[in-house]
Amino acid sequence: MKKILRPAFLTLLLVSGAVQAQELFSELSAGYYEKLFRIDGSNTIGAELAPALVKSWMVSRGAEQVQSVSNGGGNEVRISGYVPAVSAHIYVDIAAHGSGTGFKALAQGATDIAAASRPVKDKEQAAMPAVNLSSAESEHVVGIDGLAIIVHPENPLQQLQVTHIRDLFTGRISNWKELGGLDEPVSVFARDENSGTWDSFRHMVLGSAALREGTPRFESNNDLSDRVSVTPGAVGFVGLASVRNARAIAVSAGQAAGLFPEKLTVATEDYALSRRLYLYTAGRPANAYVRDFLEFAAHEGQEQVAEVGFVSQSVTAVKPAYQAQLPDQIRKTTEGAYRLTVNFRFEEGSARLDNKAQRDVDRLLEFVSDYPEAEVILLGFGDSRGNETMTQLLSKHRAMAVSRALRQAAVYPKLVTGYGSELPVADVEGNDGRQKNSRVEVWVRQPHDVANLF
């Protein structure tokens, strides 16, 4: 493999990461408390992740005495610190009342960053016609979350279909014995209407069906999980970081195999109920602190993403437990190889990398730079719509799109191929399922067998 050329984006990142406090905070006034920016939106992000990211960002940029205090009510905090280089006090306000509140505040100019545990909705985009919130300048993926379906620890069931989960939460199934479980009534708990977690669950599970009447609702993931863990017969849904003392079960969709929410399945977004966590801005931020914070969150801040309990976007190599059960051709292709914790996905119906995938190219290059002799294998997959020959061709085109991006940095994959609609990871019905199935997996193999190398 030829010497890897560092992409321009990473060069800019290194410069950004080296910004001195004197430069970043040069316009602050000594002795004053200066508000740097504000984050509104998702409780999933705002409860722990956003405060952790802001604290780490402040410390990395030279701040001291960094602390978090309540700021006027539940789910609202102020992160403050002191910058000795310029003798100034700084702070960032965070209000975590649900993804919808973040987009509303962003449209009103009342916040700098909208935190969301789901993509922007059409009506939210319509409220900001001058800005494309789906562009790479506005949409920033900060991490991956698995929407865990949790039950009481003594519930013996290990796996549920998405359709079964829907029936539990709509009331069509009212006793666990209907699913082969104990003769025990079902108790349902759900997040509140403002929650991005609720929006994700409603979109991925309920569809147009209504939640069971009288279901207790919770603003906090942790509070919901704690209730499920002490209520026999209970079932609920929370972000991956909030399973706590309840028990997560495997979830399957359509013909796809059931998967537990764990690092590989969630990081690759193969898990049926995985989702991206977003930070949205109104285009490229004019606020230099916001720009620097977003770069930090996308790279150095991924450590905090993992520490809080979500899945970071940092690329690692894993030996999948299911590898021996893969179809013969794919098993032979990946024999002796490790699966990387990244899947490349695309704009709908195309071979154009989506916003996250564009960033993931750089992350993959960072990984490969540590293993310059590794053989990179790109496997493309598609959905089963229409002609299988065309699906197979498009799946290979997608793998080739990733290959072209790598070749620009002098990384030349060993194998680039497509497998059409094989190995679906989601129900093929609906746009979300097709998007999940349309992916490129990345595997790496050392030319010499070195045990436990990765």
C-alpha positions in Angstrom: 0.0 0.0 0.0 1.3 3.4 -0.9 1.9 6.1 1.6 -1.4 7.6 2.8 -2.0 11.2 2.1 -3.7 13.1 4.9 -6.9 14.6 3.5 -7.3 18.4 3.7 -10.1 18.0 6.3 -7.8 16.3 8.8 -5.2 18.9 8.3 -7.7 21.6 9.2 -8.8 19.5 12.1 -5.2 19.4 13.5 -5.0 23.1 13.2 -8.4 23.6 14.9 -7.4 21.2 17.7 -4.2 23.2 18.3 -6.0 26.5 18.7 -4.7 28.3 21.8 -7.0 29.8 24.4 -5.5 33.2 23.7 -6.6 33.0 20.0 -10.0 31.4 20.4 -11.0 33.7 23.3 -9.1 36.7 22.2 -12.2 38.9 22.0 -13.5 38.2 25.4 -13.4 40.9 28.1 -11.4 40.3 31.2 -13.5 40.0 34.3 -16.8 39.5 32.5 -19.1 36.4 32.2 -19.4 35.8 28.4 -22.1 33.5 26.9 -20.4 31.5 24.1 -23.5 29.7 22.7 -26.7 27.9 23.6 -27.9 24.3 22.8 -31.6 23.4 22.8 -33.4 20.2 22.0 -33.1 16.5 22.6 -33.1 15.1 26.2 -31.3 12.1 24.9 -28.3 14.4 24.0 -28.9 17.2 26.5 -29.2 15.1 29.7 -25.6 13.9 29.8 -23.8 14.0 26.4 -24.0 17.7 25.6 -22.8 18.8 29.0 -20.0 16.2 28.8 -18.9 17.5 25.4 -19.1 21.2 26.4 -17.0 20.5 29.6 -14.4 18.6 27.7 -14.3 21.2 24.9 -13.8 24.0 27.4 -11.0 22.2 29.2 -9.2 21.3 25.9 -9.3 25.0 25.0 -7.6 26.1 28.2 -10.5 26.7 30.6 -10.3 25.9 34.3 -12.8 25.6 37.1 -15.3 24.1 34.7 -18.6 23.1 36.3 -22.2 22.4 35.7 -25.1 24.0 37.6 -28.9 23.9 37.3 -30.2 26.8 35.2 -33.8 27.6 36.0 -35.5 24.3 35.9 -35.5 20.6 35.1 -33.3 19.5 32.2 -31.6 22.9 32.0 -28.0 23.4 32.9 -25.3 26.0 32.6 -21.7 24.9 31.9 -19.2 27.6 33.1 -15.5 28.0 33.3 -12.6 30.4 33.7 -10.0 31.2 31.0 -6.9 32.4 32.8 -5.2 33.3 29.5 -7.6 36.2 29.0 -8.9 36.4 32.6 -12.5 35.9 31.5 -15.4 33.7 32.6 -17.3 31.8 30.0 -20.5 29.8 29.9 -22.8 27.7 27.6 -26.5 27.1 28.3 -28.2 23.8 27.6 -31.9 23.2 27.6 -33.0 19.6 27.0 -36.8 19.5 26.5 -37.1 17.4 23.3 -35.9 17.5 19.7 -38.9 19.6 18.5 -38.1 22.4 21.0 -34.6 22.6 19.5 -35.7 23.1 15.9 -38.3 25.7 17.1 -35.6 27.6 19.0 -33.3 27.5 16.0 -36.0 28.8 13.7 -36.7 31.7 16.1 -33.0 32.5 16.4 -33.2 31.7 20.1 -30.4 29.1 20.1 -27.2 28.3 18.2 -27.5 24.5 18.1 -30.5 22.3 17.9 -29.8 18.9 19.4 -32.0 16.1 17.8 -32.2 12.4 18.1 -33.9 12.2 14.7 -33.6 13.9 11.3 -35.2 17.3 10.7 -38.9 17.1 9.7 -40.3 18.7 6.6 -42.3 21.2 8.6 -39.2 22.2 10.6 -37.3 22.7 7.4 -40.2 24.8 6.1 -39.9 27.1 9.1 -36.4 28.0 7.9 -36.7 28.4 4.1 -33.5 30.3 3.7 -31.4 27.4 5.1 -31.0 23.8 4.0 -30.9 22.0 7.3 -30.0 18.7 5.5 -26.8 20.1 4.1 -23.4 19.1 5.4 -23.0 22.7 6.7 -26.1 22.4 8.9 -26.4 18.7 9.8 -23.7 17.3 12.1 -23.9 13.7 13.3 -22.4 13.5 16.8 -22.9 9.8 17.6 -25.1 6.8 17.2 -27.7 5.6 19.6 -29.6 2.3 19.8 -33.2 2.6 20.7 -33.3 -0.2 23.2 -36.5 -2.1 23.9 -36.3 -2.9 27.6 -38.2 -5.3 29.8 -38.2 -6.3 33.4 -35.0 -8.3 34.3 -37.0 -11.5 35.0 -38.9 -11.5 31.6 -37.6 -14.7 29.8 -38.2 -13.5 26.2 -34.9 -12.8 24.4 -36.1 -11.5 21.0 -39.1 -9.6 19.5 -40.1 -8.7 16.0 -40.8 -5.0 15.4 -44.4 -6.0 14.7 -44.7 -7.6 18.1 -43.3 -4.5 19.7 -45.9 -2.5 17.9 -48.6 -4.8 19.1 -47.4 -4.5 22.7 -47.4 -0.7 22.7 -50.8 -0.3 20.9 -52.5 -2.8 23.3 -53.2 -5.5 20.7 -51.1 -7.8 22.9 -52.0 -7.4 26.6 -50.4 -10.5 28.1 -46.9 -11.9 27.6 -48.2 -15.4 27.1 -49.4 -14.4 23.7 -45.7 -14.2 22.7 -44.7 -17.4 24.4 -43.7 -15.7 27.7 -45.1 -15.8 31.2 -48.8 -15.5 31.9 -48.4 -11.9 33.0 -50.2 -8.7 32.0 -48.1 -6.2 29.9 -47.4 -2.8 31.4 -46.3 -0.2 28.8 -44.2 2.9 29.5 -43.2 5.5 26.9 -41.4 8.8 26.5 -43.3 12.1 26.3 -44.5 13.9 23.2 -41.6 16.4 23.0 -39.0 13.6 23.0 -36.9 12.7 20.0 -36.8 9.2 21.5 -40.6 9.1 21.2 -40.5 10.5 17.6 -37.9 7.8 16.7 -40.0 5.1 18.3 -43.2 6.3 16.7 -41.5 6.5 13.3 -39.6 3.2 13.5 -42.2 1.1 15.4 -45.7 2.5 15.6 -46.2 4.1 12.2 -49.7 5.4 12.0 -50.9 3.2 15.0 -51.8 4.9 18.3 -50.0 4.3 21.6 -52.1 2.3 24.1 -54.5 4.7 25.9 -53.4 5.6 29.4 -49.7 4.8 28.9 -47.5 6.6 31.5 -45.2 9.1 29.8 -41.7 10.2 30.9 -39.6 13.2 30.0 -36.4 11.3 31.1 -35.0 8.1 29.6 -33.4 7.2 33.0 -36.7 7.6 34.9 -38.5 5.4 32.4 -35.9 2.7 32.6 -35.9 2.7 36.4 -39.7 2.2 36.4 -39.5 -0.7 33.9 -36.8 -2.4 36.0 -39.1 -2.6 39.1 -42.4 -3.3 37.3 -43.0 -7.0 36.5 -44.4 -7.4 33.0 -43.2 -4.0 32.0 -41.8 -3.0 28.6 -40.5 0.4 27.5 -38.0 2.0 25.1 -35.0 4.2 25.9 -31.7 5.4 24.4 -28.9 2.9 24.6 -27.2 4.7 27.4 -30.2 4.4 29.6 -30.8 0.6 29.9 -29.5 0.7 33.5 -31.1 -2.1 35.6 -33.7 -3.1 33.0 -32.9 -5.7 30.3 -32.5 -5.0 26.6 -33.8 -7.6 24.1 -32.9 -8.5 20.5 -35.0 -6.9 17.8 -35.6 -8.2 14.3 -37.4 -6.6 11.3 -38.9 -8.5 8.3 -36.6 -11.2 7.2 -33.5 -9.7 8.9 -31.9 -11.6 11.8 -32.6 -10.4 15.3 -29.8 -8.3 16.7 -29.0 -6.9 20.2 -28.2 -3.3 20.5 -24.4 -3.4 21.0 -21.3 -1.6 19.7 -20.9 -3.2 16.3 -24.6 -3.5 15.4 -25.4 0.1 16.5 -22.2 1.7 15.1 -22.9 0.2 11.7 -26.6 1.1 12.1 -27.5 -2.5 11.2 -29.5 -2.9 14.4 -33.2 -2.4 13.5 -33.7 0.5 16.0 -30.4 2.3 15.7 -30.5 6.1 15.1 -28.2 9.0 14.6 -27.7 11.8 17.1 -27.6 15.2 15.5 -26.5 18.7 16.1 -28.1 21.2 13.7 -27.1 24.7 12.9 -28.6 27.3 10.5 -26.0 26.7 7.8 -22.3 27.3 8.5 -22.2 29.0 12.0 -20.9 32.6 12.1 -20.1 32.0 15.7 -16.4 30.8 15.9 -17.1 29.1 19.3 -19.8 27.0 17.7 -17.6 26.0 14.7 -14.8 25.0 17.0 -17.1 23.1 19.3 -18.7 21.1 16.4 -15.2 20.1 15.1 -14.3 19.0 18.6 -17.5 17.0 19.0 -16.9 15.2 15.6 -13.4 14.1 16.5 -11.8 14.4 20.0 -15.3 14.5 21.5 -16.1 11.0 20.4 -14.4 9.8 23.5 -17.1 11.5 25.5 -19.8 10.0 23.3 -18.5 6.5 24.3 -18.0 7.4 27.9 -21.6 8.6 28.3 -22.8 5.3 26.9 -23.6 6.0 23.3 -21.6 4.5 20.4 -18.9 6.7 19.0 -18.1 7.1 15.3 -14.4 6.2 15.9 -13.5 3.2 13.7 -12.4 0.0 15.3 -12.1 -3.6 14.1 -14.3 -6.4 15.4 -14.5 -10.2 14.7 -18.2 -10.7 14.3 -19.7 -13.6 16.1 -22.0 -14.3 13.2 -19.2 -14.5 10.6 -19.3 -18.3 10.3 -23.0 -18.1 9.5 -22.6 -15.8 6.5 -23.6 -17.0 3.0 -20.7 -19.1 1.5 -19.5 -16.5 -1.0 -19.4 -13.7 1.6 -17.9 -15.9 4.2 -15.1 -16.9 1.9 -14.5 -13.3 0.9 -14.2 -12.1 4.5 -12.3 -15.2 5.8 -9.6 -14.0 8.2 -10.8 -10.4 8.0 -12.2 -8.1 10.6 -15.3 -6.0 10.3 -14.9 -2.3 10.9 -17.5 -0.4 13.0 -18.6 1.8 10.1 -21.0 1.4 7.3 -21.2 3.9 4.4 -24.7 5.0 3.5 -26.0 7.1 0.7 -28.5 9.7 -0.4 -31.8 8.0 -1.3 -31.7 5.9 -4.4 -28.1 7.0 -5.4 -24.4 6.3 -5.0 -23.7 9.7 -3.4 -22.3 9.5 0.1 -24.6 11.1 2.7 -23.4 13.7 5.2 -22.2 11.2 7.8 -20.5 9.0 5.1 -18.4 12.0 4.0 -17.0 12.4 7.5 -16.6 8.6 7.8 -14.2 8.6 4.8 -11.8 10.7 7.0 -12.3 8.4 10.0 -11.6 5.3 7.9 -8.4 7.0 6.5 -7.3 7.7 10.1 -7.8 4.0 11.0 -6.0 2.7 7.9 -3.1 5.0 8.5 -2.3 3.0 11.6 -2.3 -0.3 9.6 -0.7 0.7 6.2 -0.3 -3.0 5.1 -4.0 -3.9 5.8 -6.1 -5.1 2.9 -9.3 -3.1 2.6 -12.4 -5.0 1.4 -15.5 -3.0 0.4 -18.8 -4.9 0.1 -21.8 -3.1 -1.3 -25.4 -4.1 -0.5 -28.8 -2.8 -1.7 -32.5 -3.2 -1.2 -34.7 -5.6 -3.1 -36.8 -3.2 -5.0 -37.3 -3.9 -8.7 -34.8 -5.8 -10.8 -32.2 -7.8 -8.9 -29.6 -7.3 -11.6 -29.9 -3.5 -11.3 -29.8 -3.8 -7.5 -26.6 -5.8 -7.7 -25.1 -3.2 -10.1 -26.1 -0.3 -7.8 -24.6 -2.1 -4.8 -21.3 -2.4 -6.6 -21.5 1.3 -7.7 -21.8 2.3 -4.1 -18.8 0.3 -3.1 -16.9 1.9 -6.0 -18.0 5.4 -4.7 -16.3 4.6 -1.4 -13.3 3.2 -3.2 -12.9 6.4 -5.2 -13.0 8.5 -2.1 -10.2 6.4 -0.5 -8.1 6.3 -3.7 -8.0 10.1 -3.6 -5.9 9.7 -0.5 -3.8 7.0 -2.1 -5.6 4.1 -0.3 -6.3 1.3 -2.8 -8.8 -1.3 -1.6 -8.0 -4.9 -2.3 -11.5 -5.9 -3.3 -14.5 -3.8 -4.3 -17.7 -5.7 -5.0 -21.5 -5.8 -4.6 -23.9 -8.4 -3.3 -27.2 -6.9 -4.3 -30.0 -7.5 -1.9 -28.3 -10.2 0.1 -28.1 -9.9 3.9 -30.8 -7.3 4.6 -30.6 -5.6 7.9 -34.0 -4.1 7.9 -37.5 -4.6 6.6 -37.5 -3.8 2.9 -41.0 -2.2 3.2 -40.6 1.6 3.6 -38.0 4.1 2.8 -36.1 3.7 6.1 -35.6 0.0 5.5 -34.3 0.6 2.0 -31.9 3.2 3.3 -30.5 0.8 5.9 -30.1 -2.0 3.5 -28.3 0.2 0.9 -24.9 0.3 2.5 -21.2 -0.5 2.1 -19.5 -2.6 4.7 -15.8 -2.3 5.3 -13.6 -5.3 6.2 -9.8 -5.4 6.7 -7.4 -8.2 6.5 -3.6 -8.3 7.3 -1.5 -9.9 4.6 0.0 -12.0 7.4 -2.1 -13.7 10.1 -1.4 -11.7 13.3 -3.6 -12.7 16.1 -5.3 -10.0 18.1 -3.7 -7.3 15.9 -6.7 -5.0 16.0 
